[in-house]
Amino acid sequence: MTSKLFKRTAVVTGAGSGIGRAIAARFALEGATVAVLDLNIEAAQATVEQIMESGGTGFAVEVDVSDGDSVAAAAQRTIEELDRIDILVNNAGILDGYAPLLDTSEELWDRIIGVDLKSFFLVTKSFLPTMLDGGGGTVVNMASIAGLVARGGGVAYTSAKHGAIGFTKQMAADYGKQGIRVNAICPGAVETGMTKAILEEGEAAVIESINAVPAGRHAQPEEIANLALFLASDDSAFVHGAAYVIDGGWTIV
Ligand SMILES: NC(=O)c1ccc[n+]([C@@H]2O[C@H](COP(=O)([O-])OP(=O)(O)OC[C@H]3O[C@@H](n4cnc5c(N)ncnc54)[C@H](O)[C@@H]3O)[C@@H](O)[C@H]2O)c1
């Protein structure tokens, strides 16, 4: 174990799979006690087992990040267990099937905005008072290149991820002086539960276009966890309100 997060506490949403699981595991390896929040409690528990097997500490909490009552209950349970919150990673998210406007129902729009944007408001509002009471902390929001350009999702996902970056900037402006640093991560294609079907069984042309970036490949979740660690730790002490692109060069070509 190294110690970039020695004795810190972290909450990671959507930590039962993919990027969230990799972040939770990495933070635990760096010494943090990690609250593993997910809609899928079995998946969250599997992440906790992985953390324990590598000598770390964590516990699982069931939550629907798009539901205010569920978030309030999960926050209460988490705060009782941890006492203090140093790091919050708003990571849970779902894709919209790349649907353009005329293929987007009101139900799909509400679901995507609920899980991918409203959740940032609900979850951060539930944990921020405890972070402020503890003297400050860091919030890392999982946006996407879909928060910057119109190539990473459909209209609902792209709108939500652009909103996630706006939320990040406003939060950083409002709470920076009180010791809260808020930053966003904008990944390109990462091999996770969200993208597995496309990357493994998608049409050759789609896979080729995903990998036709300067890096020549898609990312593994652990590569995104490295950036999350930087943004959560004191290494990024002067970084406020930034949206870090980690896309193998996707958005520069
Ligand atoms: N995989 C990519 O290529 C990619 C690229 C850019 C951004 N992202 C973003 O990264 C984040 C993580 O995605 P991933 O690729 O690891 O996906 P994933 O599907 O592997 O993991 C998402 C996790 O979120 C959980 N979740 C879904 N809805 C939830 C809800 N309502 N409440 C609580 N938990 C919920 C799922 O159970 C799952 O464990 C998302 O915000 C996604 O938009 C992913």
The ligand as an ORCA input file, in Angstrom:
! r2SCAN-3c Opt
* xyz 0 1
  N     -17.078      3.608    -20.145
  C     -16.868      4.694    -20.856
  O     -16.390      4.617    -22.009
  C     -17.149      6.059    -20.278
  C     -16.724      7.179    -20.993
  C     -16.986      8.449    -20.490
  C     -17.635      8.592    -19.271
  N     -18.060      7.484    -18.611
  C     -18.757      7.700    -17.335
  O     -18.123      6.972    -16.311
  C     -19.073      6.646    -15.296
  C     -18.960      5.171    -14.955
  O     -19.308      4.417    -16.106
  P     -18.758      2.955    -16.386
  O     -18.310      2.956    -17.798
  O     -17.832      2.524    -15.326
  O     -20.153      2.169    -16.328
  P     -20.574      0.783    -15.655
  O     -21.891      0.477    -16.273
  O     -19.488     -0.216    -15.760
  O     -20.760      1.187    -14.131
  C     -21.770      2.065    -13.707
  C     -22.194      1.687    -12.299
  O     -23.192      2.638    -11.902
  C     -24.233      1.931    -11.259
  N     -25.493      2.676    -11.386
  C     -26.259      2.825    -12.501
  N     -27.359      3.519    -12.206
  C     -27.294      3.830    -10.883
  C     -28.140      4.523     -9.991
  N     -29.309      5.034    -10.393
  N     -27.751      4.651     -8.706
  C     -26.575      4.121     -8.283
  N     -25.742      3.433     -9.072
  C     -26.095      3.293    -10.355
  C     -24.305      0.586    -11.960
  O     -24.958     -0.389    -11.166
  C     -22.835      0.293    -12.200
  O     -22.266     -0.425    -11.128
  C     -20.433      7.074    -15.848
  O     -20.792      8.321    -15.301
  C     -20.188      7.208    -17.336
  O     -21.068      8.121    -17.950
  C     -17.824      6.223    -19.087
*
